[in-house]
Structure formats: structure tokens, C-alpha cells
Amino acid sequence: MCLHTPACPTADRTDREAARVVAAHPEQGWSLLCNGALLFDDTGELLPDGRVIAPHRSFAATA
């Protein structure tokens, strides 16, 4: 799906959040990344294969 050079990380890699945003909807709390993953404002993710990644905020962000 990614046509950038260098290519963005695929949705199955741990660094998938580094992919470029292709559609941002901050009013709804989500962004679509070029690797097909949906990234939510609470740091949760929905991957293209249907897997759900639970929110993973750092402790510093909540303190």
C-alpha cells in the first residue's frame, strides 16, 4: 500500500506507527496510516487483518 521511498513499516511490524498518515480525522479520534492500520487517539490500533492492539500509553503521559 505504501509508495514512499523508503517504504513505511508494514502493519505487522512493531514500529508500524511510524508509517505516514494518509487520512486524519482528529475530530473523530483516528488516523489511517499508509500501511492500512487505524491509529486511535488513545494509542489503540486496528490492523488491516482485524487484530486489535490495546491502548499503550506510556506512564509519563498519564502522570
Secondary structure as UniProt FT lines:
FT   TURN            11..12
FT   TURN            14..15
FT   HELIX           16..18
FT   STRAND          21..25
FT   TURN            26..29
FT   STRAND          30..33
FT   TURN            34..35
FT   STRAND          38..40
FT   TURN            41..42
FT   STRAND          45..46
FT   TURN            48..49
FT   STRAND          52..53
FT   HELIX           59..62
//
